[in-house]
Amino acid sequence: MKMVFRWWPNGDDTVTLGQIRQIPGVSGVATMLSDIPAGEVWSKEAVFSLRDQVHEAGLEMEVIESVNVHEDIKKGLPSRDEYISNYITTMKNLHEAGVKCICYNLMPVMDWFRSNLEMPLSDGSFAMAYEHAYAKGLTLDKIIDSMMNGSHDMTLPGWEPERFPAMTKDIEFYQNVSAEEYFKNITYFLDAVMPYAEEYDIDFGVHPDDPPWPLFHLPKVICSTESIREFLNLNTSKRHGLTLCTGSLGANKENDVPAMAKEFASMGRVPFVHLRNVKHTQDKDFHESAHLSSEGDLDMYQIIKNLHDNGFDGYIRPDHGRRIWGEVSRPGYGLYDRAIGANYLLGLWEAVDKASR
Ligand code: DNO
């Protein structure tokens, strides 16, 4: 197991590589070239220069989060072949730079969604929250506003402003796309890419839909144990796996996240794990919490134990932290709470590992 920390280059992060290097137990970053639009090739030059920057700071760059999938691939349009071929070239360049794991997602049109990026908690910290009744009634403008307010003018992952102009049309497009059709488009992509994942020794971990239910009439297909099984069955390559995001999946109370960790890790299909906790308030409403089991509704000990005992040998990163100690950063991606979280998770791992010997 290796603990990594999400980080963005080109000054697009308040956290520095030097700070990450000082978090005990963190060996590398999960990073991306966020200035290259989805569908374009990540040149060898750009990838190598990113890698050199990370290495110079004494960290590894074995995980990329995310190489985003162009919307035309998800839509199944004829232009997808060119975007897939670009994706494969990017994989080759990443492989040559020593990358071992790619996180990506298949959420149509928009990535993760929260109705409030800065909900005050009783201890004076702030966390991201989701209120279903409010979310359901939103128009696209309000959806975008909801995500941009509280973003402190930093780009949110998956909410790069260049996506906004096409969103109305894209949402319309999906109104008549069934989950079955969507799965077909995904299969086409996986069949094209997985042989290269084998050739380049890169594990692919799809990020589940966040929140894990249909929203804004868009197909959401990676939400539950059943749908993850179905998704993993779309391609037999062992490189075709899941980024087990405990907070995304755990937002649905029906999802037994420790059981998911056990089932999918034992299949060798979990190359990457995002660990964070959530606190359910009512029905589908929740807010994010500190990583500790006692702070939310997920049993982090059991999740770690099930990963450990079922042969998990991939990368973990502490996912979204709260905003604490007055830090101003990308929502969810400050230094302080994630650093605390990383060390709590490393402590759990050490205890589970030593107890098993
Ligand atoms: C938000 C994240 C997502 C996730 C991507 C993975 O903070 O959970 O942006 O990283 O969807 O592709």
Boltz pocket constraint, residues with backbone or C-beta under 6 A from the ligand:
constraints:
  - pocket:
      binder: B
      contacts: [[A, 65], [A, 66], [A, 103], [A, 104], [A, 105], [A, 111], [A, 112], [A, 157], [A, 158], [A, 207], [A, 208], [A, 210], [A, 332]]
      max_distance: 6.0
